[in-house]
Amino acid sequence: MDRSVAIVPPVADSSGAYQVEEAAGITGVTPAATQAQDEPSEPVAQEPTPAEPAATQEPAPAEPAATQEPAPAEPAAQAPEAPAEAAPIAWNEELGQQAYLSNCMACHQATGQGIPGAFPPLAEHAAELYAADGGEYLLHVVLFGLQGQIAVNGMNYNGFMPAWPQLSDEQIASILNHIVTKLGTAPAGFVPYQPADIAAERSAGLTAVAVHEARGSLNLP
């Protein structure tokens, strides 16, 4: 495009101002405007839309490992309580010694050694009889007597022992306890005789011979 401007000598008008006429074919565009039109318009810089940051997905918090509570410790097994031992049954030791010395010492001697060949010993032998399930037999000997031959410590005795029913239940019980525990070693599990034991056997009405026969059933050493 021809941008030349025809310069026409200015002609002063009545006001003294000069006019500039454009060359033929040139529209009335000021040079500045022409230049503005000819210059290519710069594209409007469009700021790029900032990319939205990718949504950062926060990692799910790790679930804490299940803490398994330890099972409560089982209480230590308690040993079963031993049954309380029964209190020993008391018996009248003084009466037992006195009754023995008054009624039995003449034949069996104070220490229970007896007289060899005549009267059998009671020392240790009475405890042996009790241990051989002879507890009832001993009671019957004192209460009903004994008649027939017996052997004690390898020696035979063929005599007669009188019955002592005239003694009280307590006296007989005390004598029996004395000859088993004081004239020998009390066997394991010994239970002292009680007056009620004697009273319960009085009605048996045994003879001295029947008592002797019962001796044969004992498991004597």
PyMOL commands that set and color helices and strands:
alter all, ss='L'
color gray80, all
select helices_A, chain A and resi 31-38+93-103+105-108+125-144+169-181+195-204+208-215
alter helices_A, ss='H'
color red, helices_A
select strands_A, chain A and resi 146-152+155-161
alter strands_A, ss='S'
color yellow, strands_A
deselect
rebuild
show_as cartoon
